[in-house]
């Protein structure tokens, strides 16, 4: 990703979605995947999260590795997937 690309992406996300949530309370809301991304970003890097009505966004960057991740997660699709998996479990349960 590189420092310049990360900075450009970070700036655009702040312009589009406003202030990121960085408090410890917000971090506790994250699922396991986002927590892993946050932990990997802790290696001399940065982590930002935005919680929208329909979408969760995580941006992380490791300066040591010059590597970043941008994740956009649809809450609606996640809920649909959970409902589908629950339905499949019921079908398999005798």
N, C-alpha and C positions, 0 to 999 in steps of 0.2 A: 504494500500500500504506500509506504513512504510518508514522511512527516508532512510534506506539502499537500499530498492528496488527503491525508487524514484531516488536516486543518480545514481544507476546503469543504470536505464532507461534513465535518462538525459544524462549521459556520452555517451551511445550508440547512442542516437539521434544526439548529437553533432558530433560524429565520422562519422555517416552515411550521415548527411545532412548539416554539417558545422555550421557556426555561425547563431544563431537565431535572428529574427527581434524583437527588443524590443522597438523601438521608438514609440512615440505617433502617428506619421503618419501611421505606419504599423497597429497599433491598430484600426485606423479608417477604414481600409479596411475589417475588420472582419464582418461577418454576426451577427445577433442577438444572435444566440446560442453561438458563440465564445465569444462575449462580456459578456454574463452571466457567462461563465467559467472564464474569466479574472477577473470579479468582485468578484466571489467566491474565487479566488486565492489570492485576495488582503487582505484577512483576515490572515495576517502574513504568507504569502506563496510566491510562485514563479509562474511566467507565462512565457512561451516561445512559439514563433510561427515561423514556416518555411513556405515559400510560394514557392512551386515548380510550374513547368509548368503545371502539371496535378493534383497535390495534395497539399492540405493545411493541415498543421499539427499543433496541439495545445497541449501543455503539461502544466498542472497546478497542483499545490500542495499546500495544506494547512497544515502547521506544527501543528497548533492548533488541527486539527481534524485527523492528520495522514492519510489524504485522498488525492488521486490524480486522475486526469483524463487525458487520452490520446485520442485525437480525430484525425482521419485521414479522410479527406473529399475529394472525387474525384470531381474535377471541371467538368469533362465530364458528369458524372452521374447527377450532379446538373443541368447542362444545359439541359440534356435530360429530366429530371423531369419537369423543367420549361416549355419546349416546349410541353410536354405531357399535363400539366395542362392548358396551354393556348389553346391547341386544344380542351380539354374537355369543357372549358368555351365557346368557339365558338359554340360547338355542342349544348350547353344548352341555348344559347342566341337566342331568336326568331328573 
